[in-house]
Amino acid sequence: MHPAIEDHARACLVTDGPQRHAVPVTLRYDPQEDPLAVHLVFPPDVSPDGVENEWVFDRALLEGGMSRPTETESGDVRVWPCGRVQAVMELRSPQGMAVIQFDRTPLLRFLRRTHAVEEPPLAEADH
């Protein structure tokens, strides 16, 4: 049984105004639930309806977006690199759209951790 992984990243909500809003984002991966999906959870204060907002999409989309523009078939999630150290995510729903900018380091660390749980520990592999 592989444990779920939870990590945290700080992102900036990009708006039309001059200020950027810092947003704490929870990153989750649960291989028991879906080994191909990642969860990004945004706090209630940045949600249009005032409740925690969770987005679930393919881990491969997040990985691909670290080096090239990627998006879901429906276009509701887009991820692309922004320079060498940042990534941008665009999230679309019937309630609206959000553009969020991340430092790549916490996202890459999270992705490495998700792959690490897929491989059996050396002691198990030897048996």
N, CA, C and O of each residue as an XYZ file, in Angstrom:
508
protein
N       0.843     -1.173      0.000
C       0.000      0.000      0.000
C       0.894      1.244      0.000
O       1.775      1.388      0.848
N       0.657      2.122     -0.946
C       1.443      3.348     -1.046
C       0.695      4.490     -0.381
O      -0.507      4.655     -0.589
N       1.399      5.276      0.415
C       0.739      6.382      1.101
C       0.431      7.533      0.145
O       1.105      7.728     -0.866
N      -0.593      8.276      0.495
C      -0.898      9.490     -0.258
C       0.177     10.527      0.045
O       0.777     10.522      1.120
N       0.407     11.399     -0.902
C       1.397     12.466     -0.747
C       0.663     13.791     -0.709
O      -0.244     14.042     -1.503
N       1.068     14.627      0.221
C       0.528     15.980      0.276
C       1.694     16.945      0.407
O       2.590     16.748      1.228
N       1.674     17.972     -0.397
C       2.723     18.980     -0.372
C       2.055     20.342     -0.505
O       0.856     20.436     -0.763
N       2.837     21.382     -0.327
C       2.279     22.730     -0.387
C       3.140     23.599     -1.286
O       4.359     23.445     -1.352
N       2.478     24.512     -1.974
C       3.179     25.470     -2.827
C       2.509     26.827     -2.656
O       1.319     26.919     -2.354
N       3.278     27.846     -2.851
C       2.742     29.196     -2.828
C       2.650     29.640     -4.277
O       3.595     29.484     -5.050
N       1.521     30.184     -4.630
C       1.298     30.641     -5.990
C       0.831     32.092     -5.952
O       0.495     32.624     -4.894
N       0.818     32.708     -7.104
C       0.299     34.074     -7.221
C      -0.883     34.057     -8.172
O      -0.782     33.579     -9.302
N      -1.991     34.577     -7.707
C      -3.171     34.727     -8.543
C      -2.952     35.965     -9.405
O      -2.799     37.070     -8.885
N      -2.938     35.778    -10.713
C      -2.699     36.876    -11.640
C      -4.038     37.548    -11.931
O      -4.999     36.890    -12.327
N      -4.089     38.857    -11.731
C      -5.326     39.612    -11.958
C      -5.056     40.765    -12.918
O      -3.914     41.006    -13.309
N      -6.114     41.470    -13.291
C      -5.976     42.640    -14.156
C      -5.348     43.816    -13.418
O      -4.799     44.724    -14.042
N      -5.429     43.800    -12.094
C      -4.902     44.900    -11.290
C      -3.396     44.830    -11.129
O      -2.764     43.868    -11.565
N      -2.825     45.838    -10.510
C      -1.372     45.891    -10.344
C      -0.839     44.933     -9.279
O       0.340     44.580     -9.299
N      -1.691     44.511     -8.355
C      -1.226     43.641     -7.278
C      -1.452     42.178     -7.623
O      -2.399     41.814     -8.320
N      -0.553     41.360     -7.112
C      -0.720     39.910     -7.227
C      -1.084     39.392     -5.854
O      -0.599     39.889     -4.837
N      -1.935     38.399     -5.834
C      -2.406     37.839     -4.574
C      -1.734     36.497     -4.331
O      -1.868     35.576     -5.138
N      -1.010     36.383     -3.220
C      -0.377     35.114     -2.858
C      -1.453     34.122     -2.443
O      -2.376     34.465     -1.705
N      -1.328     32.902     -2.919
C      -2.314     31.860     -2.657
C      -1.587     30.592     -2.208
O      -0.724     30.094     -2.930
N      -1.922     30.059     -1.027
C      -1.362     28.763     -0.642
C      -2.139     27.656     -1.353
O      -3.369     27.634     -1.315
N      -1.432     26.753     -1.990
C      -2.062     25.665     -2.742
C      -1.590     24.343     -2.153
O      -0.398     24.150     -1.913
N      -2.528     23.441     -1.923
C      -2.191     22.099     -1.458
C      -2.124     21.182     -2.669
O      -3.043     21.154     -3.488
N      -1.043     20.438     -2.778
C      -0.837     19.478     -3.861
C      -1.018     18.083     -3.277
O      -0.395     17.740     -2.272
N      -1.867     17.284     -3.904
C      -2.114     15.930     -3.393
C      -1.984     14.901     -4.506
O      -2.290     15.150     -5.672
N      -1.512     13.729     -4.082
C      -1.427     12.587     -4.982
C      -1.756     11.363     -4.156
O      -1.121     11.110     -3.132
N      -2.742     10.603     -4.596
C      -3.129      9.388     -3.886
C      -3.149      8.234     -4.883
O      -4.120      8.074     -5.622
N      -2.087      7.427     -4.911
C      -2.021      6.346     -5.884
C      -3.099      5.285     -5.694
O      -3.423      4.558     -6.633
N      -3.661      5.189     -4.482
C      -4.748      4.233     -4.254
C      -6.040      4.714     -4.922
O      -6.832      3.913     -5.418
N      -6.233      6.014     -4.925
C      -7.441      6.593     -5.523
C      -7.333      6.634     -7.045
O      -8.229      6.164     -7.747
N      -6.233      7.198     -7.558
C      -5.994      7.279     -8.997
C      -4.507      7.540     -9.216
O      -4.033      8.649     -8.970
N      -3.766      6.535     -9.673
C      -2.318      6.694     -9.816
C      -1.900      7.639    -10.944
O      -0.717      7.950    -11.077
N      -2.843      8.094    -11.748
C      -2.506      8.988    -12.853
C      -2.882     10.441    -12.590
O      -2.543     11.318    -13.384
N      -3.577     10.708    -11.489
C      -4.123     12.047    -11.245
C      -3.430     12.769    -10.101
O      -2.934     12.153     -9.158
N      -3.409     14.089    -10.212
C      -2.968     14.958     -9.122
C      -4.133     15.873     -8.754
O      -5.015     16.144     -9.568
N      -4.110     16.340     -7.508
C      -5.150     17.230     -6.997
C      -4.487     18.536     -6.583
O      -3.469     18.523     -5.891
N      -5.048     19.650     -6.996
C      -4.621     20.962     -6.519
C      -5.800     21.555     -5.773
O      -6.895     21.679     -6.321
N      -5.574     21.920     -4.525
C      -6.658     22.424     -3.677
C      -6.369     23.878     -3.334
O      -5.311     24.211     -2.801
N      -7.330     24.731     -3.650
C      -7.216     26.161     -3.398
C      -8.110     26.532     -2.221
O      -9.190     25.964     -2.061
N      -7.668     27.482     -1.397
C      -8.426     27.847     -0.195
C      -9.727     28.585     -0.533
O      -9.868     29.148     -1.619
N     -10.673     28.573      0.409
C     -11.980     29.204      0.177
C     -11.909     30.687     -0.174
O     -12.750     31.178     -0.926
N     -10.934     31.401      0.348
C     -10.908     32.848      0.119
C     -10.587     33.254     -1.317
O     -10.745     34.424     -1.664
N     -10.141     32.323     -2.163
C      -9.913     32.651     -3.574
C     -10.921     31.956     -4.490
O     -10.795     32.008     -5.713
N     -11.898     31.321     -3.905
C     -12.918     30.607     -4.664
C     -14.127     31.515     -4.891
O     -14.506     32.264     -3.990
N     -14.737     31.463     -6.075
C     -15.893     32.321     -6.335
C     -17.077     32.053     -5.396
O     -17.855     32.960     -5.098
N     -17.207     30.807     -4.934
C     -18.337     30.488     -4.054
C     -17.936     30.384     -2.584
O     -18.754     29.997     -1.750
N     -16.684     30.724     -2.254
C     -16.261     30.783     -0.857
C     -16.016     29.447     -0.184
O     -15.984     29.371      1.044
N     -15.841     28.385     -0.971
C     -15.518     27.072     -0.407
C     -14.203     26.582     -1.027
O     -13.789     27.048     -2.088
N     -13.563     25.640     -0.344
C     -12.333     25.052     -0.867
C     -12.587     24.539     -2.280
O     -13.626     23.932     -2.541
N     -11.659     24.774     -3.179
C     -11.838     24.428     -4.578
C     -10.750     23.441     -4.986
O      -9.561     23.741     -4.879
N     -11.159     22.269     -5.451
C     -10.206     21.222     -5.823
C     -10.276     20.956     -7.318
O     -11.354     20.773     -7.885
N      -9.110     20.938     -7.941
C      -8.984     20.594     -9.352
C      -8.218     19.279     -9.442
O      -7.185     19.110     -8.794
N      -8.726     18.354    -10.244
C      -8.096     17.044    -10.424
C      -7.832     16.865    -11.917
O      -8.729     17.027    -12.744
N      -6.594     16.530    -12.244
C      -6.249     16.310    -13.644
C      -5.037     15.387    -13.726
O      -4.413     15.073    -12.712
N      -4.712     14.958    -14.941
C      -3.611     14.012    -15.146
C      -2.278     14.584    -14.686
O      -1.938     15.734    -14.965
N      -1.547     13.760    -13.984
C      -0.200     14.136    -13.550
C       0.669     14.464    -14.763
O       1.505     15.366    -14.700
N       0.477     13.742    -15.861
C       1.266     13.974    -17.075
C       1.068     15.390    -17.611
O       1.986     15.964    -18.197
N      -0.105     15.949    -17.417
C      -0.363     17.327    -17.850
C       0.512     18.303    -17.066
O       1.120     19.203    -17.646
N       0.571     18.123    -15.755
C       1.403     18.990    -14.922
C       2.880     18.816    -15.281
O       3.617     19.796    -15.389
N       3.303     17.574    -15.464
C       4.703     17.311    -15.839
C       5.050     17.955    -17.175
O       6.077     18.621    -17.307
N       4.198     17.752    -18.147
C       4.452     18.313    -19.473
C       4.517     19.825    -19.457
O       5.319     20.430    -20.169
N       3.666     20.438    -18.636
C       3.618     21.888    -18.552
C       4.854     22.526    -17.960
O       5.013     23.745    -18.029
N       5.732     21.728    -17.381
C       6.982     22.276    -16.856
C       7.961     22.615    -17.983
O       8.879     23.411    -17.791
N       7.761     22.003    -19.169
C       8.701     22.232    -20.270
C       8.053     22.721    -21.568
O       8.746     23.203    -22.463
N       6.714     22.597    -21.672
C       6.030     23.023    -22.893
C       4.553     23.255    -22.570
O       4.061     22.726    -21.574
N       3.843     24.022    -23.374
C       2.413     24.230    -23.116
C       1.631     22.918    -23.261
O       1.799     22.186    -24.236
N       0.785     22.641    -22.284
C      -0.077     21.461    -22.318
C      -1.469     21.867    -21.854
O      -1.635     22.880    -21.173
N      -2.461     21.074    -22.224
C      -3.818     21.342    -21.760
C      -4.663     20.085    -21.831
O      -4.340     19.135    -22.544
N      -5.761     20.100    -21.072
C      -6.704     18.991    -21.119
C      -7.442     19.033    -22.452
O      -7.456     20.064    -23.125
N      -8.054     17.920    -22.832
C      -8.828     17.878    -24.070
C      -9.911     18.941    -24.091
O     -10.162     19.567    -25.120
N     -10.549     19.138    -22.950
C     -11.636     20.116    -22.863
C     -11.126     21.550    -22.760
O     -11.901     22.495    -22.910
N      -9.829     21.721    -22.506
C      -9.254     23.051    -22.392
C      -9.506     23.734    -21.062
O      -9.221     24.923    -20.912
N     -10.044     22.987    -20.079
C     -10.340     23.625    -18.792
C      -9.108     23.794    -17.911
O      -9.127     24.594    -16.976
N      -8.034     23.051    -18.194
C      -6.770     23.214    -17.466
C      -5.651     23.338    -18.499
O      -5.493     22.491    -19.378
N      -4.885     24.410    -18.367
C      -3.715     24.629    -19.222
C      -2.522     24.924    -18.328
O      -2.643     25.626    -17.324
N      -1.369     24.384    -18.700
C      -0.141     24.612    -17.934
C       0.975     24.890    -18.936
O       1.084     24.211    -19.958
N       1.806     25.896    -18.638
C       2.931     26.184    -19.507
C       4.077     26.797    -18.706
O       3.859     27.421    -17.667
N       5.313     26.608    -19.207
C       6.457     27.202    -18.514
C       6.476     28.712    -18.738
O       6.005     29.210    -19.761
N       7.022     29.417    -17.776
C       7.161     30.872    -17.872
C       8.599     31.189    -17.477
O       8.908     31.354    -16.297
N       9.461     31.272    -18.464
C      10.879     31.433    -18.170
C      11.454     30.128    -17.644
O      10.904     29.053    -17.880
N      12.559     30.234    -16.934
C      13.236     29.025    -16.446
C      12.782     28.596    -15.068
O      13.004     27.448    -14.682
N      12.150     29.485    -14.313
C      11.864     29.151    -12.915
C      10.387     29.168    -12.549
O      10.037     28.881    -11.404
N       9.522     29.493    -13.485
C       8.109     29.562    -13.142
C       7.258     28.783    -14.134
O       7.682     28.476    -15.249
N       6.047     28.475    -13.691
C       5.042     27.843    -14.537
C       3.730     28.573    -14.297
O       3.482     29.098    -13.212
N       2.905     28.595    -15.317
C       1.606     29.251    -15.231
C       0.528     28.207    -15.465
O       0.678     27.314    -16.298
N      -0.553     28.333    -14.720
C      -1.688     27.439    -14.851
C      -2.940     28.285    -15.080
O      -3.185     29.262    -14.373
N      -3.715     27.893    -16.071
C      -4.988     28.559    -16.335
C      -6.090     27.543    -16.065
O      -6.087     26.449    -16.628
N      -7.019     27.906    -15.212
C      -8.122     27.025    -14.833
C      -9.426     27.676    -15.273
O      -9.688     28.833    -14.944
N     -10.247     26.934    -16.020
C     -11.526     27.462    -16.514
C     -12.669     26.592    -16.010
O     -12.595     25.364    -16.030
N     -13.723     27.256    -15.559
C     -14.935     26.560    -15.131
C     -16.122     27.435    -15.521
O     -15.932     28.568    -15.964
N     -17.349     26.925    -15.362
C     -18.516     27.765    -15.647
C     -18.565     29.038    -14.788
O     -19.182     30.027    -15.184
N     -17.922     29.014    -13.623
C     -17.919     30.181    -12.739
C     -16.899     31.237    -13.155
O     -16.966     32.372    -12.682
N     -15.964     30.889    -14.024
C     -14.966     31.862    -14.448
C     -13.623     31.231    -14.747
O     -13.508     30.020    -14.934
N     -12.613     32.079    -14.787
C     -11.269     31.633    -15.123
C     -10.283     32.223    -14.120
O     -10.468     33.335    -13.626
N      -9.233     31.457    -13.829
C      -8.160     31.945    -12.964
C      -6.826     31.622    -13.623
O      -6.651     30.559    -14.219
N      -5.896     32.553    -13.506
C      -4.530     32.341    -13.977
C      -3.641     32.403    -12.746
O      -3.652     33.384    -12.003
N      -2.871     31.341    -12.543
C      -2.059     31.212    -11.342
C      -0.615     30.955    -11.750
O      -0.345     30.124    -12.617
N       0.310     31.673    -11.121
C       1.732     31.521    -11.416
C       2.423     30.852    -10.233
O       2.250     31.258     -9.084
N       3.207     29.822    -10.532
C       3.930     29.048     -9.520
C       5.428     29.140     -9.764
O       5.864     29.294    -10.905
N       6.208     29.049     -8.714
C       7.615     28.707     -8.876
C       7.639     27.230     -9.235
O       6.877     26.448     -8.667
N       8.487     26.839    -10.155
C       8.528     25.443    -10.594
C       9.090     24.501     -9.539
O       8.721     23.327     -9.508
N       9.972     24.988     -8.676
C      10.662     24.112     -7.725
C       9.709     23.275     -6.878
O       9.890     22.058     -6.826
N       8.697     23.851     -6.205
C       7.817     22.995     -5.405
C       6.984     22.030     -6.255
O       6.657     20.931     -5.806
N       6.645     22.436     -7.472
C       5.892     21.533     -8.347
C       6.759     20.356     -8.774
O       6.304     19.212     -8.768
N       7.998     20.629     -9.143
C       8.909     19.548     -9.539
C       9.210     18.616     -8.371
O       9.287     17.401     -8.552
N       9.379     19.176     -7.175
C       9.613     18.350     -5.977
C       8.407     17.432     -5.742
O       8.574     16.243     -5.469
N       7.211     17.977     -5.845
C       5.990     17.193     -5.675
C       5.925     16.078     -6.718
O       5.629     14.931     -6.381
N       6.195     16.403     -7.969
C       6.152     15.386     -9.021
C       7.175     14.277     -8.775
O       6.877     13.103     -8.991
N       8.374     14.639     -8.326
C       9.382     13.608     -7.996
C       8.869     12.693     -6.893
O       9.049     11.477     -6.953
N       8.229     13.281     -5.888
C       7.698     12.473     -4.785
C       6.608     11.523     -5.276
O       6.504     10.401     -4.782
N       5.794     11.955     -6.244
C       4.731     11.069     -6.747
C       5.325      9.868     -7.467
O       4.781      8.767     -7.388
N       6.425     10.065     -8.161
C       7.072      8.945     -8.849
C       7.810      8.039     -7.878
O       7.916      6.835     -8.113
N       8.315      8.595     -6.804
C       9.057      7.793     -5.826
C       8.173      6.742     -5.166
O       8.660      5.661     -4.834
N       6.886      7.029     -4.966
C       6.015      6.039     -4.322
C       5.638      4.909     -5.270
O       5.144      3.873     -4.825
N       5.860      5.087     -6.551
C       5.545      4.029     -7.512
C       6.570      2.905     -7.489
O       6.247      1.761     -7.808
N       7.795      3.224     -7.115
C       8.859      2.236     -7.145
C       8.971      1.545     -5.794
O       8.992      2.214     -4.761
N       9.045      0.212     -5.784
C       9.151     -0.487     -4.501
C      10.481     -0.189     -3.832
O      11.490      0.005     -4.510
N      10.489     -0.152     -2.506
C      11.760      0.020     -1.795
C      12.717     -1.106     -2.161
O      12.279     -2.196     -2.528
N      14.017     -0.855     -2.066
C      15.023     -1.850     -2.448
C      14.848     -3.162     -1.702
O      15.029     -4.224     -2.296
N      14.505     -3.126     -0.439
C      14.336     -4.353      0.344
C      13.227     -5.215     -0.248
O      13.364     -6.437     -0.306
N      12.128     -4.600     -0.689
C      11.036     -5.362     -1.290
C      11.425     -5.878     -2.663
O      11.049     -6.990     -3.034
N      12.167     -5.092     -3.419
C      12.542     -5.488     -4.771
C      13.486     -6.684     -4.773
O      13.523     -7.439     -5.745
N      14.247     -6.866     -3.701
C      15.199     -7.969     -3.636
C      14.542     -9.310     -3.335
O      15.169    -10.351     -3.532
N      13.308     -9.314     -2.866
C      12.652    -10.570     -2.477
C      11.896    -11.179     -3.605
O      11.289    -12.237     -3.440
